[in-house]
């Protein structure tokens, strides 16, 4: 199944959940694309220990997820 997720928020918890669900879907062998729009493009600047966005994004792309911004 092809799945597309769209994020347009700079809220770290929302982006954390987008990457988490994307990674979960990749584990289930789905084709997943995450499109970051507007303020969500700067997810690297809001990375924290509580919401490790860079780590989740790395796992997502290394697992053959498609990240568009």
N, C-alpha and C positions, 0 to 999 in steps of 0.2 A: 504494500500500500504506500502511496506517496502522501506525505504529510507536510504541510507548510504552517509554520508558526510566525506570527507577526508581532513584534514588540515595538512600542513607541512611547516608552516611559523611561525615566532615569531613576526610578525607584529600585534600589538594589534587590529588595525582596522579590519584586515582580520579575526582574531579569533572572535572578537565581532560579526561580520556579520555571521560567521558560527554558533555560539550559538544562535543568534537571529533567523535565518532561521530555525534552528532545533527546537527551542521553538514554532515558528509559525506553523510548520508542526505538532508538537505534539498537539497543540490546535485543529487542523483540523482532529484529530484522526488517524494520520499515525503512523506507527512504525518507529522510527528514531534511527539510530546509528551514533555517531560521532567517527571517528578514528583519534586520534592525533598522528602524526608521526614526528620524528626528533625534530626540535626546538620548535614545537608547544606544546610539552609535558610540557614545563615550563611556561604555560599560567598563573599560579598563581603568578609568579614573575614579570609579566608585567601588572598586574591589576592596573588600575588607576581610578580616578573619572570619567574621560571622557569615558573610556572603562572598565566598571565594569565586568570583565571576571569571577571572582569568583562568583558573584551574579547570572550571567546568567547560569553558569555551575551548580550551586546549583538548580536553578529552573528547568533546563533541567533534572537532575537526579531525582529530587523529582517528576517530571511529568512522570516518567517511561521511560525516554530516556536512551539509553545505551551509556556510554562513555568508549571508549577503548583507552589505551595509551601503 
